[in-house]
């Protein structure tokens, strides 16, 4: 297409560049490597552990720094996972540097889209993505704006119409003047609203953060008191006081719990990647398993952005074979490339057709397209009321019977043919009706049924007309799809909030309204997930508790989403939920093992201050007990299959199982201090007895949470006992274990009985008041 006007001169371009009126890229980006490193390394959790390690380093107690291995592993897992996700998303976003034809002076030249300035004249043809908001000054084209507005219909653009950046030219050719650049573009304005950082809603993460915050508050004052207490205790030195204090403080910090969670979630990420699901934030796996409202975008999620012919209805007196030949001829001879024509071409791909002598393109004003076939007969296809006009009553009743479920096209014969301007010459005679609908993804119905059975409320939010969306939702199996509303009628925030809770289908929704709907659902107390693929979904994706994007969607949608479906397969969602349930239920079970250590360390620290006794453990001993009664068992148990529904509050579920063990350990060690004088035990012997009794309590808790036993749980149980036995005997010197004596044997024997009785008593009480009030989260047989 030629243009007789003149483009910007070099001086005019330079002036606009100097004024910042250039099409700079302001899309939403993924995190930088530097930011990922800083966030993972310089956390409060790591800071506390670094300080404790530094103190041990100063006094030369190197082997007691073994706990730092856990901290380093935890940090590396977080860094590696985030960098891996970043690179995967970046790879999805990599495209050849886009260029477009720009008129400079009197010649069109190809320039990178970043070099476009305000008022540039650009030439756009079929297949081009519009680089900046522009106004058509010559020609006309068909535009797909679905990624921006959510509306799937193609829109014809003529002189004076606005082209929005990010949409695509699907047919025709035009010349346009750039009216917005960079951050002022429509798509960029939506993207910029999504750049705030939103914390992922996670009960596990919230619980762990609160535990760490609580420990952080008490650890410094309690540490100072403990150090003075240990330093002034009988037989203590400055070095032993430091080591004992660090041992107490390390026990209070659930570093293994954070490592376990990161590791299990990382394993989940790997499993999901095998199902073509990219996880960009570890804890979003948990969030999706907890959602009770799932908001779906129609185009790209329920439907696959295609149309399909449901059936063709020949009108009375018309031969089905003739109608098929007419439609096959129109479809195969069409110049249009819209979804309707493609659906007809697919439907009649094996049907014989006649050559087309002339084709009249579809017009948004006329609402029909036409063709003169090789036999000289003329036909039109489109909206019946525009084709038949005052004769529309001939087909009105038939159309009204099926219009609720399908888009209905009228096919008519035009005996008088067409004028030179492409208008019908005379009245048209109806021949047939074509029923067309959006093609629903094959997997959509099964996936929707799954979420419905799981008690998740499904809502469809779309930019398309509410009737169309409601019918598609009903066909896909969305419950209560008739509860629909046209968002253009929701004039106030109050009306929108009321509709957010009551309705299940929303049509004609703007990007801003999508965001408000998600926010309103959250204000009603729901945990909300959102799927989407376009720029128009970005604000809602950012607002949702869990966001899911299609890989084929816009860069902006992928970059803000927490989960990306690589193959655009909605059926992968139940796999994410199943993985989330396995993760939550198993971590919930294993977390009680770690929380025992945190609770008894705090209580034991306070006890030693009150009775002014030396702390019984050294850091290396805590590493032994922690590895065999907490770390290894919790990791193995956390990887078992478990698809039970998530119930109860995470914190109370884990605390109710941790309290019995913690109380048992503290009381037992208090009795050890009492027996110390009776049996004349040294501090090293007291320390050894405390290690044995603490390990026994850990084994009792492991026994409780492993019932009923499976082959893996049985093997794990004997491995733990064997490992502890070897650590206490073969590696006695490494773990500062005193030689066993008859006196120690008596104390261990007596207190072991007390340990079993106390643990059974406390566990029974907690089971009565806490655990029985909730549905068990443990899979009976570790079923898949």
PEPE-V464234 format. One record per residue. N is the residue number from 1. RES is the residue in one small letter. SS is DSSP state (alpha for helix, beta for strand, coil for the rest). PSI is psi in whole degrees, 0 to 359 (999 if undefined). BURIAL is b if it has 24 or more other C-alpha atoms within 12 Angstrom, else e. Layout:
BEGIN
<<N:RES:SS:PSI:BURIAL> <N:RES:SS:PSI:BURIAL>>
END
This chain:
BEGIN
<<1:x:coil:132:e> <2:x:coil:161:e> <3:x:coil:124:e> <4:x:coil:346:e> <5:x:coil:184:e> <6:x:coil:142:e> <7:x:coil:185:b> <8:x:beta:146:b> <9:x:coil:169:e> <10:x:alpha:322:e> <11:x:alpha:318:e> <12:x:alpha:322:e> <13:x:alpha:315:b> <14:x:alpha:321:e> <15:x:alpha:319:e> <16:x:alpha:323:e> <17:x:alpha:316:e> <18:x:alpha:329:e> <19:x:coil:0:e> <20:x:coil:14:e> <21:x:coil:59:b> <22:x:beta:154:b> <23:x:coil:61:b> <24:x:coil:150:b> <25:x:coil:117:b> <26:x:coil:28:b> <27:x:coil:159:b> <28:x:coil:130:b> <29:x:coil:162:b> <30:x:coil:169:b> <31:x:coil:149:b> <32:x:coil:159:e> <33:x:alpha:319:e> <34:x:alpha:316:e> <35:x:alpha:320:e> <36:x:alpha:316:b> <37:x:alpha:314:e> <38:x:alpha:314:e> <39:x:alpha:325:e> <40:x:alpha:329:b> <41:x:alpha:313:b> <42:x:coil:57:e> <43:x:coil:160:e> <44:x:alpha:320:e> <45:x:alpha:312:b> <46:x:alpha:322:b> <47:x:alpha:314:e> <48:x:alpha:315:b> <49:x:alpha:323:b> <50:x:alpha:320:b> <51:x:alpha:317:e> <52:x:alpha:320:b> <53:x:alpha:322:b> <54:x:alpha:321:e> <55:x:alpha:316:b> <56:x:alpha:324:b> <57:x:alpha:321:e> <58:x:alpha:319:e> <59:x:coil:2:e> <60:x:coil:17:e> <61:x:coil:72:b> <62:x:alpha:320:e> <63:x:alpha:337:b> <64:x:alpha:358:b> <65:x:alpha:11:b> <66:x:alpha:331:b> <67:x:alpha:339:b> <68:x:alpha:339:b> <69:x:alpha:322:e> <70:x:alpha:317:b> <71:x:alpha:316:b> <72:x:alpha:316:b> <73:x:alpha:316:b> <74:x:alpha:316:b> <75:x:alpha:317:b> <76:x:alpha:320:b> <77:x:alpha:314:b> <78:x:alpha:316:b> <79:x:alpha:311:b> <80:x:alpha:317:b> <81:x:alpha:316:b> <82:x:alpha:320:b> <83:x:alpha:320:b> <84:x:alpha:314:b> <85:x:alpha:319:b> <86:x:alpha:313:b> <87:x:alpha:324:e> <88:x:alpha:317:b> <89:x:alpha:320:b> <90:x:alpha:322:b> <91:x:alpha:324:e> <92:x:alpha:330:b> <93:x:alpha:350:b> <94:x:coil:125:e> <95:x:coil:161:e> <96:x:coil:139:e> <97:x:coil:114:e> <98:x:coil:141:e> <99:x:beta:158:e> <100:x:beta:159:b> <101:x:beta:123:b> <102:x:beta:135:b> <103:x:beta:113:b> <104:x:beta:119:b> <105:x:coil:241:e> <106:x:coil:15:e> <107:x:beta:142:e> <108:x:beta:129:b> <109:x:beta:150:e> <110:x:beta:126:e> <111:x:beta:151:e> <112:x:beta:146:e> <113:x:alpha:338:b> <114:x:alpha:346:b> <115:x:alpha:358:b> <116:x:coil:139:b> <117:x:beta:168:b> <118:x:coil:137:b> <119:x:coil:5:b> <120:x:coil:149:b> <121:x:beta:124:b> <122:x:beta:151:b> <123:x:beta:127:b> <124:x:beta:133:b> <125:x:coil:182:b> <126:x:coil:135:e> <127:x:coil:349:e> <128:x:coil:144:b> <129:x:beta:131:b> <130:x:coil:121:b> <131:x:coil:334:b> <132:x:coil:157:b> <133:x:coil:134:b> <134:x:beta:162:b> <135:x:beta:130:b> <136:x:beta:128:b> <137:x:beta:347:b> <138:x:beta:145:b> <139:x:beta:185:b> <140:x:beta:157:b> <141:x:beta:164:b> <142:x:beta:134:b> <143:x:beta:137:b> <144:x:beta:112:b> <145:x:coil:19:b> <146:x:alpha:327:b> <147:x:alpha:341:b> <148:x:alpha:320:b> <149:x:alpha:340:b> <150:x:coil:354:b> <151:x:coil:127:b> <152:x:coil:344:b> <153:x:coil:143:b> <154:x:coil:147:b> <155:x:beta:130:b> <156:x:beta:132:b> <157:x:beta:129:b> <158:x:coil:181:b> <159:x:coil:129:e> <160:x:coil:344:e> <161:x:coil:157:b> <162:x:beta:134:b> <163:x:beta:130:b> <164:x:coil:136:b> <165:x:coil:141:b> <166:x:coil:344:b> <167:x:coil:170:b> <168:x:beta:144:b> <169:x:beta:119:b> <170:x:beta:349:b> <171:x:beta:153:b> <172:x:beta:187:b> <173:x:beta:146:b> <174:x:beta:164:b> <175:x:beta:135:b> <176:x:beta:154:b> <177:x:beta:130:b> <178:x:beta:126:b> <179:x:coil:343:b> <180:x:coil:148:b> <181:x:coil:158:b> <182:x:alpha:232:b> <183:x:alpha:345:b> <184:x:alpha:349:b> <185:x:coil:150:b> <186:x:alpha:311:b> <187:x:alpha:321:b> <188:x:alpha:325:b> <189:x:alpha:321:b> <190:x:alpha:315:b> <191:x:alpha:318:b> <192:x:alpha:331:b> <193:x:alpha:344:b> <194:x:coil:11:b> <195:x:coil:355:b> <196:x:coil:152:e> <197:x:coil:121:e> <198:x:coil:129:e> <199:x:coil:135:e> <200:x:coil:134:b> <201:x:coil:113:b> <202:x:coil:121:b> <203:x:alpha:320:b> <204:x:alpha:310:b> <205:x:alpha:319:b> <206:x:alpha:316:e> <207:x:alpha:313:b> <208:x:alpha:319:b> <209:x:alpha:320:e> <210:x:alpha:321:e> <211:x:alpha:315:b> <212:x:alpha:319:b> <213:x:alpha:318:e> <214:x:alpha:313:e> <215:x:alpha:321:b> <216:x:alpha:326:b> <217:x:alpha:318:e> <218:x:alpha:342:e> <219:x:alpha:324:b> <220:x:alpha:309:e> <221:x:alpha:319:e> <222:x:alpha:324:b> <223:x:alpha:318:b> <224:x:alpha:316:e> <225:x:alpha:317:b> <226:x:alpha:316:b> <227:x:alpha:313:b> <228:x:alpha:320:b> <229:x:alpha:315:b> <230:x:alpha:325:b> <231:x:alpha:326:b> <232:x:alpha:358:e> <233:x:coil:157:b> <234:x:coil:129:e> <235:x:coil:7:e> <236:x:coil:154:e> <237:x:coil:171:e> <238:x:alpha:318:e> <239:x:alpha:314:e> <240:x:alpha:326:b> <241:x:alpha:318:b> <242:x:alpha:313:b> <243:x:alpha:315:b> <244:x:alpha:320:b> <245:x:alpha:315:b> <246:x:alpha:321:b> <247:x:alpha:316:b> <248:x:alpha:317:b> <249:x:alpha:322:b> <250:x:alpha:320:b> <251:x:alpha:330:b> <252:x:alpha:336:b> <253:x:coil:121:b> <254:x:coil:58:b> <255:x:alpha:325:b> <256:x:alpha:328:b> <257:x:alpha:317:b> <258:x:alpha:319:b> <259:x:alpha:315:b> <260:x:alpha:312:b> <261:x:alpha:313:b> <262:x:alpha:318:b> <263:x:alpha:313:b> <264:x:alpha:319:b> <265:x:alpha:323:b> <266:x:alpha:321:b> <267:x:alpha:321:b> <268:x:alpha:320:b> <269:x:alpha:317:b> <270:x:alpha:317:b> <271:x:alpha:317:b> <272:x:alpha:326:b> <273:x:alpha:329:b> <274:x:alpha:338:e> <275:x:coil:18:b> <276:x:coil:40:b> <277:x:beta:122:b> <278:x:beta:123:b> <279:x:beta:122:b> <280:x:coil:347:b> <281:x:coil:124:b> <282:x:coil:313:b> <283:x:coil:352:b> <284:x:alpha:341:b> <285:x:alpha:317:b> <286:x:alpha:317:b> <287:x:alpha:316:b> <288:x:alpha:327:b> <289:x:alpha:341:b> <290:x:alpha:353:b> <291:x:coil:145:b> <292:x:coil:356:b> <293:x:beta:127:b> <294:x:beta:117:b> <295:x:beta:128:b> <296:x:beta:138:b> <297:x:beta:133:b> <298:x:alpha:301:b> <299:x:alpha:123:b> <300:x:alpha:340:b> <301:x:alpha:300:b> <302:x:alpha:316:b> <303:x:beta:163:b> <304:x:beta:30:b> <305:x:beta:32:b> <306:x:beta:158:b> <307:x:beta:156:b> <308:x:beta:146:b> <309:x:beta:120:b> <310:x:beta:310:b> <311:x:beta:165:e> <312:x:beta:130:b> <313:x:beta:102:b> <314:x:beta:136:b> <315:x:coil:161:e> <316:x:coil:134:e> <317:x:coil:358:e> <318:x:coil:141:e> <319:x:coil:132:e> <320:x:alpha:320:e> <321:x:alpha:319:e> <322:x:alpha:318:e> <323:x:alpha:317:b> <324:x:alpha:319:b> <325:x:alpha:321:b> <326:x:alpha:311:b> <327:x:alpha:321:b> <328:x:alpha:322:b> <329:x:alpha:315:b> <330:x:alpha:315:b> <331:x:alpha:314:b> <332:x:alpha:336:b> <333:x:alpha:1:b> <334:x:coil:144:b> <335:x:coil:343:b> <336:x:coil:153:b> <337:x:coil:31:b> <338:x:coil:172:b> <339:x:alpha:331:b> <340:x:alpha:312:b> <341:x:alpha:318:b> <342:x:alpha:322:b> <343:x:alpha:318:b> <344:x:alpha:320:b> <345:x:alpha:320:b> <346:x:alpha:319:e> <347:x:alpha:324:b> <348:x:coil:28:b> <349:x:coil:335:e> <350:x:coil:4:e> <351:x:coil:141:e> <352:x:coil:147:e> <353:x:coil:162:b> <354:x:coil:153:b> <355:x:coil:154:b> <356:x:beta:119:b> <357:x:beta:328:e> <358:x:beta:141:b> <359:x:beta:133:b> <360:x:beta:115:b> <361:x:coil:154:b> <362:x:coil:142:b> <363:x:coil:135:b> <364:x:coil:338:e> <365:x:coil:315:e> <366:x:coil:332:b> <367:x:coil:29:b> <368:x:beta:162:b> <369:x:beta:159:b> <370:x:beta:165:b> <371:x:beta:143:b> <372:x:beta:116:b> <373:x:beta:170:b> <374:x:coil:339:e> <375:x:coil:4:e> <376:x:coil:352:e> <377:x:coil:145:b> <378:x:beta:139:b> <379:x:beta:152:b> <380:x:beta:157:b> <381:x:beta:130:b> <382:x:beta:213:b> <383:x:coil:124:b> <384:x:alpha:320:b> <385:x:alpha:334:b> <386:x:alpha:330:b> <387:x:alpha:312:b> <388:x:alpha:338:b> <389:x:alpha:242:e> <390:x:alpha:357:e> <391:x:alpha:12:e> <392:x:coil:337:e> <393:x:alpha:340:e> <394:x:alpha:331:b> <395:x:alpha:358:b> <396:x:alpha:311:e> <397:x:alpha:317:e> <398:x:alpha:318:b> <399:x:alpha:317:b> <400:x:alpha:333:e> <401:x:alpha:331:e> <402:x:alpha:352:b> <403:x:coil:337:b> <404:x:coil:335:b> <405:x:coil:336:b> <406:x:coil:161:b> <407:x:beta:124:b> <408:x:beta:123:b> <409:x:beta:140:b> <410:x:beta:132:b> <411:x:beta:129:b> <412:x:beta:151:b> <413:x:beta:136:b> <414:x:coil:93:b> <415:x:coil:325:e> <416:x:coil:356:e> <417:x:coil:207:b> <418:x:beta:150:b> <419:x:coil:174:e> <420:x:coil:331:e> <421:x:coil:358:e> <422:x:coil:16:e> <423:x:coil:158:b> <424:x:beta:135:b> <425:x:coil:86:e> <426:x:coil:181:e> <427:x:coil:154:b> <428:x:coil:150:b> <429:x:beta:120:b> <430:x:beta:139:b> <431:x:beta:317:b> <432:x:beta:165:b> <433:x:beta:137:b> <434:x:beta:123:b> <435:x:beta:118:b> <436:x:beta:144:b> <437:x:beta:161:b> <438:x:beta:139:b> <439:x:beta:118:b> <440:x:beta:135:b> <441:x:coil:139:b> <442:x:coil:324:e> <443:x:coil:352:b> <444:x:alpha:315:b> <445:x:alpha:317:b> <446:x:alpha:320:e> <447:x:alpha:318:b> <448:x:alpha:319:b> <449:x:alpha:320:b> <450:x:alpha:310:b> <451:x:alpha:324:b> <452:x:alpha:316:e> <453:x:alpha:334:e> <454:x:coil:4:b> <455:x:coil:18:e> <456:x:coil:129:b> <457:x:beta:131:b> <458:x:beta:135:b> <459:x:beta:138:b> <460:x:beta:127:b> <461:x:beta:124:b> <462:x:coil:159:b> <463:x:coil:352:b> <464:x:coil:171:b> <465:x:coil:146:b> <466:x:alpha:325:b> <467:x:alpha:314:b> <468:x:alpha:313:b> <469:x:alpha:318:b> <470:x:alpha:318:b> <471:x:alpha:319:b> <472:x:alpha:317:b> <473:x:alpha:318:b> <474:x:alpha:316:b> <475:x:alpha:327:b> <476:x:alpha:348:b> <477:x:coil:15:b> <478:x:coil:122:b> <479:x:coil:145:b> <480:x:coil:38:e> <481:x:coil:342:b> <482:x:coil:343:b> <483:x:coil:80:b> <484:x:beta:157:b> <485:x:beta:142:b> <486:x:beta:116:b> <487:x:alpha:340:b> <488:x:alpha:343:e> <489:x:alpha:352:e> <490:x:coil:86:b> <491:x:coil:336:e> <492:x:coil:160:e> <493:x:alpha:326:e> <494:x:alpha:317:e> <495:x:alpha:321:e> <496:x:alpha:317:b> <497:x:alpha:320:b> <498:x:alpha:317:e> <499:x:alpha:326:b> <500:x:alpha:324:b> <501:x:alpha:325:b> <502:x:alpha:318:b> <503:x:coil:159:b> <504:x:coil:346:b> <505:x:beta:133:b> <506:x:beta:124:b> <507:x:beta:161:b> <508:x:coil:44:b> <509:x:coil:131:b> <510:x:coil:162:b> <511:x:alpha:320:b> <512:x:alpha:322:b> <513:x:alpha:324:b> <514:x:alpha:315:b> <515:x:alpha:316:b> <516:x:alpha:324:b> <517:x:alpha:316:b> <518:x:alpha:317:b> <519:x:alpha:319:b> <520:x:alpha:320:b> <521:x:alpha:320:b> <522:x:alpha:322:b> <523:x:alpha:336:e> <524:x:coil:3:e> <525:x:coil:11:e> <526:x:coil:152:b> <527:x:coil:118:b> <528:x:beta:132:b> <529:x:beta:150:b> <530:x:beta:134:b> <531:x:beta:148:b> <532:x:beta:168:b> <533:x:coil:352:b> <534:x:coil:171:b> <535:x:alpha:326:b> <536:x:alpha:347:b> <537:x:alpha:352:b> <538:x:alpha:313:b> <539:x:alpha:318:b> <540:x:alpha:321:b> <541:x:alpha:319:b> <542:x:alpha:327:b> <543:x:alpha:330:b> <544:x:coil:154:b> <545:x:coil:325:b> <546:x:beta:126:b> <547:x:beta:137:b> <548:x:beta:127:b> <549:x:beta:156:b> <550:x:beta:140:b> <551:x:coil:331:b> <552:x:coil:357:b> <553:x:coil:197:b> <554:x:coil:155:b> <555:x:alpha:318:b> <556:x:alpha:316:b> <557:x:alpha:317:b> <558:x:alpha:320:b> <559:x:alpha:331:b> <560:x:alpha:344:b> <561:x:coil:150:b> <562:x:coil:333:b> <563:x:beta:139:b> <564:x:beta:124:b> <565:x:beta:103:b> <566:x:coil:321:b> <567:x:coil:18:e> <568:x:coil:34:b> <569:x:coil:105:b> <570:x:alpha:335:b> <571:x:alpha:351:b> <572:x:alpha:344:b> <573:x:alpha:314:b> <574:x:alpha:330:b> <575:x:alpha:325:b> <576:x:alpha:318:b> <577:x:alpha:315:b> <578:x:alpha:319:b> <579:x:alpha:322:b> <580:x:alpha:319:b> <581:x:alpha:317:b> <582:x:alpha:316:b> <583:x:alpha:309:b> <584:x:alpha:310:b> <585:x:alpha:319:b> <586:x:alpha:320:b> <587:x:alpha:323:b> <588:x:alpha:318:b> <589:x:alpha:314:b> <590:x:alpha:333:b> <591:x:alpha:330:b> <592:x:alpha:329:b> <593:x:alpha:316:b> <594:x:alpha:321:b> <595:x:alpha:334:b> <596:x:alpha:314:b> <597:x:alpha:317:b> <598:x:alpha:314:b> <599:x:alpha:312:b> <600:x:alpha:332:b> <601:x:alpha:319:b> <602:x:alpha:311:b> <603:x:alpha:321:b> <604:x:alpha:324:b> <605:x:alpha:316:b> <606:x:alpha:321:b> <607:x:alpha:316:b> <608:x:alpha:329:b> <609:x:alpha:317:b> <610:x:alpha:315:e> <611:x:alpha:0:e> <612:x:coil:55:b> <613:x:coil:158:b> <614:x:coil:142:b> <615:x:coil:133:b> <616:x:coil:343:b> <617:x:coil:155:b> <618:x:coil:156:b> <619:x:alpha:320:b> <620:x:alpha:328:b> <621:x:alpha:322:b> <622:x:alpha:327:b> <623:x:alpha:320:b> <624:x:alpha:307:b> <625:x:alpha:317:b> <626:x:alpha:321:b> <627:x:alpha:313:b> <628:x:alpha:336:b> <629:x:alpha:350:b> <630:x:alpha:295:b> <631:x:alpha:300:b> <632:x:alpha:312:b> <633:x:alpha:318:b> <634:x:alpha:322:b> <635:x:alpha:315:b> <636:x:alpha:314:b> <637:x:alpha:327:b> <638:x:alpha:346:b> <639:x:coil:1:b> <640:x:coil:150:b> <641:x:coil:140:b> <642:x:coil:104:b> <643:x:coil:17:b> <644:x:coil:150:b> <645:x:coil:145:b> <646:x:coil:125:b> <647:x:coil:157:b> <648:x:coil:172:e> <649:x:coil:134:b> <650:x:alpha:314:b> <651:x:alpha:310:b> <652:x:alpha:329:b> <653:x:alpha:322:b> <654:x:alpha:325:b> <655:x:alpha:327:b> <656:x:alpha:335:b> <657:x:alpha:343:b> <658:x:alpha:327:b> <659:x:alpha:315:b> <660:x:alpha:315:b> <661:x:alpha:318:b> <662:x:alpha:314:b> <663:x:alpha:320:b> <664:x:alpha:315:b> <665:x:alpha:314:b> <666:x:alpha:316:b> <667:x:alpha:319:b> <668:x:alpha:317:b> <669:x:alpha:327:b> <670:x:alpha:321:b> <671:x:alpha:327:b> <672:x:alpha:316:b> <673:x:alpha:323:b> <674:x:alpha:319:e> <675:x:alpha:343:b> <676:x:alpha:315:b> <677:x:alpha:323:e> <678:x:alpha:321:e> <679:x:alpha:7:e> <680:x:coil:53:e> <681:x:coil:142:b> <682:x:coil:170:b> <683:x:alpha:320:b> <684:x:alpha:321:b> <685:x:alpha:321:b> <686:x:alpha:317:b> <687:x:alpha:317:b> <688:x:alpha:315:b> <689:x:alpha:319:b> <690:x:alpha:320:b> <691:x:alpha:315:b> <692:x:alpha:314:b> <693:x:alpha:324:b> <694:x:alpha:319:b> <695:x:alpha:320:b> <696:x:alpha:317:b> <697:x:alpha:318:b> <698:x:alpha:321:b> <699:x:alpha:322:b> <700:x:alpha:318:b> <701:x:alpha:319:b> <702:x:alpha:320:b> <703:x:alpha:317:b> <704:x:alpha:312:b> <705:x:alpha:353:b> <706:x:alpha:350:b> <707:x:coil:134:e> <708:x:coil:148:e> <709:x:coil:141:e> <710:x:coil:170:e> <711:x:alpha:320:e> <712:x:alpha:317:e> <713:x:alpha:323:b> <714:x:alpha:314:e> <715:x:alpha:320:e> <716:x:alpha:318:b> <717:x:alpha:314:b> <718:x:alpha:329:e> <719:x:alpha:318:e> <720:x:alpha:314:b> <721:x:alpha:316:b> <722:x:alpha:316:e> <723:x:alpha:316:b> <724:x:alpha:320:b> <725:x:alpha:317:e> <726:x:alpha:318:e> <727:x:alpha:322:b> <728:x:alpha:343:b> <729:x:alpha:296:e> <730:x:coil:318:e> <731:x:coil:38:e> <732:x:coil:317:e> <733:x:coil:324:e> <734:x:coil:319:e> <735:x:coil:15:b> <736:x:coil:43:b> <737:x:coil:127:b> <738:x:coil:151:b> <739:x:coil:139:b> <740:x:coil:136:e> <741:x:coil:170:e> <742:x:alpha:320:e> <743:x:alpha:316:e> <744:x:alpha:323:b> <745:x:alpha:318:e> <746:x:alpha:314:e> <747:x:alpha:315:b> <748:x:alpha:319:b> <749:x:alpha:312:e> <750:x:alpha:312:e> <751:x:alpha:340:b> <752:x:alpha:319:b> <753:x:alpha:316:e> <754:x:alpha:320:b> <755:x:alpha:312:b> <756:x:alpha:317:b> <757:x:alpha:314:e> <758:x:alpha:315:b> <759:x:alpha:316:b> <760:x:alpha:320:b> <761:x:alpha:309:e> <762:x:alpha:320:b> <763:x:alpha:322:b> <764:x:alpha:319:e> <765:x:alpha:315:e> <766:x:alpha:323:b> <767:x:alpha:324:b> <768:x:alpha:318:e> <769:x:alpha:337:e> <770:x:coil:302:b> <771:x:alpha:319:b> <772:x:alpha:341:e> <773:x:alpha:357:e> <774:x:coil:153:e> <775:x:coil:134:e> <776:x:coil:140:b> <777:x:coil:1:b> <778:x:coil:130:b> <779:x:coil:130:b> <780:x:coil:319:e> <781:x:coil:21:e> <782:x:coil:38:b> <783:x:coil:153:e> <784:x:coil:999:e>>
END
